[in-house]
Amino acid sequence: MGAFRYVFKNNLEAEISEAVASIISKLDNWTDNQEKITLKCRTSGVLENVTMKKTDIVFLQTEKTRRVTLKTTYSEYELLVKPLSEYAELLDPSVFVPIMRSYLLNFNHVEAIEAGSFILTGGLTVPLGIKREARNASMEKYLKFLEERI
């Protein structure tokens, strides 16, 4: 790895301040590029590539009709029909967690748990599970996620 930037001694305080600002800017750009994902989505019957920040994804849901819906903080998209496991491979498994068979949930968007459901950003809800075992498994996954964040 080469030098990122040289700092001269004659005006050390200003040089260091400028260097730190430059490094932060470079890291922000690098992080933004690392955090984006491009998926094929169907909008108005037409397939197109949509690029979004992974952090904006609230959940993916598959339905009995095999339709896959992607819900973000700002929109909803219909994805190509694939198993959720294929989409999960593109996302961070410590943050995007399968809930039941139908959801891949971004735990960073969970705001509360009430009446057997996760309450998400924007007031959206995702059920913990129908059966007791599924609800308990969902809760355990969320508690493990919280423990790792502490």
Buried (B, 14 or more C-beta within 10 A) or exposed (E): EEEEEEEEEEEEEEBEEEBEEEEEEEEEEEEEEEEEBEBEBBEEEEEEEBEBEBBBBBBBBBEEEEEBEBBBBEEEBBBEEEEBEEBBEEBEEEBBBBBBEBBBBBBBBBEEEEEEBBBBBEEBEBBBBEEEEBBEBBBEBBEEBEEEEE
